[in-house]
Amino acid sequence: MELFFQQIVSGVSIGAIYSLLAVGYALVYSVYNFTNWAFDAFMAFGAFMAFYAISMFMMPFWVAAVVSILLTIVLSVGTEKMAYRTLRLRKAPRLFMMISAMGVNLAIVNLLNLFFGGQFRKFPVEHAQPFFIGTVSIGRMDLMAGAISFAVLGLLWVFLYRTKPGLGIRASSIDILTASLMGINNDAVALIIFAITGVLSSIAGIFYGIKYAVYPYMGLVTIKAMIASIIGGLGSLPAAIVGSMLLGVLETLVAGYISSTYRDLFSFLFLVIILLFFPNGLMGKIGDEKL
């Protein structure tokens, strides 16, 4: 029973990181109906920026995190302007936008590998002693990662449902053409969405780098976030969070009771089983409203 609760705690911590990425996937997909594969690169870029802000420029952790977020926003928005906007304005097939995203991802990741090298780096932060609830150990960094992730997601919910720009994004997710005819600026919506995804991917990269390591291909974990988003119901933000929690807990239970070798196998098997019985995901919506 002790192992069970320990794995649940670890699963929630990992699920919180998955949630940030899965929500970013869902946000882009809900409006533009394509998968932004460049999340892989944004996450790794954010982790590297925070790593060098601390190790090279001796910035405090929170300052380094802010710098990383701002730089990742610039990268994310710049990607939208250079790689997606022209295709979107020319009404190119969504497949072309996905291919463009893959190209951006490969370019950025390989540039990170070229400039910084492929070795694993330990994130330069002190790991405080964990505290215990009974015999269950809870890492302070895991707790902080979970708390900050859910706080960011809560702020995003408030933004989407309590502000005019959020209303514009939700309207665009239903019908972007009609929304533009009603006076909503599509370019402004794109700017906001990709700025948000820059924030989410940077925070996820920082905490994932702290928990494991920083290296150019660390963003491959975003495929798990994609799985989580599909399990919950692609295009729905609450569903993305639910799917991320389920996947995070499943992976840690498999690693604890069976073997970490089979963690990915069970993740994909879980996805297949869910889609067999719930083709739209657990909380997927068939109607127009997604967010």
Secondary structure as UniProt FT lines:
FT   HELIX           2..32
FT   TURN            37..38
FT   HELIX           39..55
FT   TURN            56..57
FT   HELIX           61..79
FT   HELIX           80..84
FT   HELIX           85..89
FT   TURN            90..91
FT   HELIX           94..116
FT   STRAND          131..133
FT   TURN            134..135
FT   STRAND          136..138
FT   HELIX           140..162
FT   HELIX           164..174
FT   HELIX           176..181
FT   TURN            182..183
FT   HELIX           186..211
FT   TURN            216..217
FT   HELIX           218..221
FT   HELIX           222..232
FT   TURN            234..235
FT   HELIX           237..257
FT   HELIX           260..262
FT   HELIX           263..277
FT   TURN            279..280
FT   TURN            282..283
//
